[in-house]
């Protein structure tokens, strides 16, 4: 256990000292400041917007869910940037630089070493994602007096999505060079986002084929499905036309959702980490 | 009455083979390092020295054969617990101080030496004044010495040092040489991979020369040096009797005196380790 804490602490110290961490923190501060400004203007002017009497739209819920969806996208994006840059060179990159060898020859075991690095990166990213998500929820609450029907679960799902990306990035770092791994993971992330948007388009067009393709992508890349499920949860109390309009937008939520995808994601994470441990045990350094 | 179990060798590799795709880096290497023995590994670039060292410390998996450290499979936790290793290319995080690097490795190697061990190790590699200096503020030579101190954390029984003096100046090399001799006297076993023949010749009990993945010569530096003749200095000048050995010297002197020559000096010529090495590896460039 002490070896796990030592290596996780080593990874944590390395993470917070990297320039990418400072860049992400700076971008996050900028994003949150702009987000607060946007919320201020949106909810100030909301009272002046009056939809026609025969159109039953809950403007506050629509605005709140849309803005929080936007914040969740930004949080996921920044969380993934952080996750990938913290882990893309955990094995190949560190081995090339000679940082890994002195650690591997200590009697802690390769699996402990890799799991500790995973836990260190996951701890940093989970804290980051939950903090940014929590601040976004608080900004909407203060500026617009709106809170999502489910506050905690979407944040946990966002963090879960980022943890899956960490596992994939660590697995990739064993098989690929740092640059190739970074490109591969960002392409996977982009593919997931595209598939999610495709699902929304498919829903709007009522195209079963597009929806089907989107569902396959959601199961194959469950970090996207978890994010989509989080979006679904923040607008789960939006019914009627409000719900319909939210569903048409990019932050409408999942078509693959619920406990099925959560359990699948957990299993996916375990398999990805196990594969990484196995691959690392056989990797020449 | 049961036979007493023999003490396992500090480090032993048997019929070790390693293949990287079409390239066979090691072709059945046998090598051992006994307790309190300092063995030098020599060979040109690409001979398989680094591969052999990496298999011994568990960084690389052998394709065939076996490698053991104090009787435990190389790379296993039991083997790594007995091992100190300095990689040829290594780096410590730049923001760590020298003391923090050693503290990290103390925790990972379960050493209970504490601050006293760290202080002692830094003194031994002449880094006592750099205890709180960050790694990124150290010269290459200082980092190399810190790497050697790191390898000594936990007083390992077996040390594997891959080019430990490559970045050191003559004074630094001397520090390492003295340190190696102390370690051997203390009972540690050392496998030293180096390109510096003079260094190997000075400190090693035995030498193994690798060429193209095979051990082509092995033995003590004295065993490896071959007679190259006897040089006689007489009133007629200096004459070399090729093919003569140490035991022929007295006879040659007697013959010269009997022939009326005045003998001023006699010297037995042997090949240096460098000459033996060059003979063993042929014209391969190191």
Interface residues (C-beta under 8 A of the other chain):
Chain A: X2 X3 X6 X7 X10 X13 X14 X17 X97 X98 X99 X101 X102 X103 X104 X105 X106 X107 X108 X109 X282 X284 X285
Chain B: X54 X57 X58 X59 X60 X61 X77 X78 X80 X81 X83 X85 X87 X89 X90 X91 X92 X93 X95 X104 X105 X107 X108 X109 X110 X147 X150
